[in-house]
Amino acid sequence: MNCSTIQTTVKEIFSEYIERKGQRKTPERFAILDEVYARDGHFDVEELYIHMKNNNYRVSRATLYNTMELLLDCGLVVKHQFGKNIAQFEKAHECKQHDHVICTTCGRVDEYCDPRIHEIEKTVSTIMKYNISHHSLYFYGTCKACQKSK
């Protein structure tokens, strides 16, 4: 799927979700959705707020936080709490499965994908009789740069 197709699809998903929940479809909410899906990687809400303010969007922090909650609830973003760091978000629609390694010294977050994890998920689903919708896996340690500086 190309970027414009994904943007259209997520707008449709969000629009249907908002209608179902009896919420208002505001231009600010869709601007936030566009900004989230224009990003690669992780971001925090304050970082997104500053970016939008610097690009002349008229979005309040309250609108941003409330919209992020809606996006979480409808599955278009995922929230991560990497150690003691501030909550990080990333887009979730049509994103390949990946997990995270977090440096406990500098806070660096790296993503990785190992197909064996998918196999473990399928095995757990079969053995435990669960219909698994998603998973979250974090490894914590010290990155190469921090190891060298010690």
N, C-alpha and C positions, 0 to 999 in steps of 0.2 A: 504494500500500500504506500502511495506517495504522500508527501506532507499535506497537500491540499485535500486529498481524500480523507486522511486521518482527521484533519481539522473539521471537515464537514461532518464526519461521523461522530466525533466527540460533541460537537454542537447539538446534533440531533439527540444523542443520548442525554445530554444535560438538559436540553429543552423539554424532553419527555419526562425526565425525572422531576424537574421544577413544576411542571403541570400537575403531575401525580401528587406531589406534596402540597399543592395549593400555594406555591410561592410565586412571587412576581418575577417576570423575565425582564431584567434591567440590562441596559447596555454595559454598565459597570461589571456585572457578573460575567458577561460574555467576553469583555475585554480582559478580565482576569484569566478566564479559561484560555484565551488566545495566548496570553503571555506565558502561562504555565506550559502550554504545548509548543511554544517557540523555543523553550529552554532544553538544554541537554544536561543530564546529571541532576545532582541534588541542589536544593536551595532552601533557605529559611524564609519565613513570611516577611520579616523585616527587610531582608535583601530584595525580595520581590516588590515590597512597598516603595523602597527607595528608588528602584529601577523605574517603576511606573510613575512616581512623582517627577523624576528627572526627565521623563518622556512626556510630560504634561497630561497625564491621565488624571482625572478628577475622581480619585478613589480614596475613601477614608480607611484607616486601619480597621475599624469595626466591620466595614463592608468586606474588606479583604479576609479577615479572620472568619467571618460568617460564611463567605463564599467557599473558603477552603474546607470548612466543615461540610458544606453541601457536596463539594467535589469528592471528599473522602467517603461520604455516605453513599454516593452513587458509584463509587469504584473507579473514578477517573484519575485520582491521585492516591498515592500511598504515603503514609507517614512513617518515618524512622526516628528512633531515639538512639543515636550512636553514643553509648556511654553517658557521660555527664553533660555532653554538648546539648545545645538548643535543638529542638525538634527540626528535622529536615524532611523535605517532601520531594517527590518526583512523580512525573506522569506515569500512569499505569496502563493505559489502553494501548494494545498492540505492541507492548514492550516485551522483549525477550526475557525469559526467566533468568535471574541473576541473584547472586548473594553478595555479601559484603565482608571485607576484612578492615578492621578499624585499629589504628595505632593509638595505644593508650597514652603515649607520650605527647605527640603533636596533634592528634585528632584527625589525621589523614584518613580518608575513606577510599578504598579501592573496591571495584566490582570485579567479580569473576563468575564464570559459568562452568560448571562441571556436570556433564550428562549423568554421572553416577547418582547425583542428588535426585534427579528426576526418577531414576530407577528405584531409589529408596522410597520416594514418595508413592510410587505405584505399588510397591510391596506392602508398605504400611497400610495403604488404602484397602488392599485385598485382604490382608490378614486381620485388620481391625474392623473391617466392614464399614469404612468411612467413605463418604463422597467428599474428598479433599478439594477445597476451592482454591487455596493458596497456601504458601508457607513463607516463613521468614527465618533466615539463618545468618547469624553474625559470628565471626571469629574475631577475637581481640588479641593483640600482641604488640610488638614493637617493630616498626618499619625499618627497612635497610638504612635509611638516612639517620634515623635516631640511634640505631645500633652503632653506627660509625662514630657518632658524636659523643658517645659515652666513654 
